[in-house]
Amino acid sequence: MLPTYAFQTFQPVLRNRHLSARTKCTLYRAIVINNLVYGSEAWVPKASQMRRLDVFHMRCLRHILGIRRLDHVTNRAIS
């Protein structure tokens, strides 16, 4: 399963207002990150691919936490 597809199937969890951000992050790690790691076991990523994976990861975390671009929050503050 591709990480973007895993994240898209994860959308109902994100829309659930009864779950805390901590619970959503835990589920994100369990579902999306595990699929990403499982899929990347067979190849050695290049620097450009690692950068794309980092961008995807930060975009997902920002989405979960409700941080928009206009909020000017650094990646270090999120991780």
Rosetta blueprint (number, residue, H / E / L):
1 M L
2 L L
3 P H
4 T H
5 Y H
6 A H
7 F H
8 Q H
9 T H
10 F L
11 Q H
12 P H
13 V H
14 L H
15 R H
16 N L
17 R L
18 H L
19 L L
20 S L
21 A H
22 R H
23 T H
24 K H
25 C H
26 T H
27 L H
28 Y H
29 R H
30 A H
31 I H
32 V H
33 I H
34 N H
35 N H
36 L H
37 V H
38 Y H
39 G H
40 S L
41 E L
42 A L
43 W L
44 V L
45 P L
46 K L
47 A H
48 S H
49 Q H
50 M H
51 R H
52 R H
53 L H
54 D H
55 V H
56 F H
57 H H
58 M H
59 R H
60 C H
61 L H
62 R H
63 H H
64 I H
65 L H
66 G L
67 I L
68 R L
69 R H
70 L H
71 D H
72 H L
73 V L
74 T L
75 N H
76 R H
77 A H
78 I H
79 S L
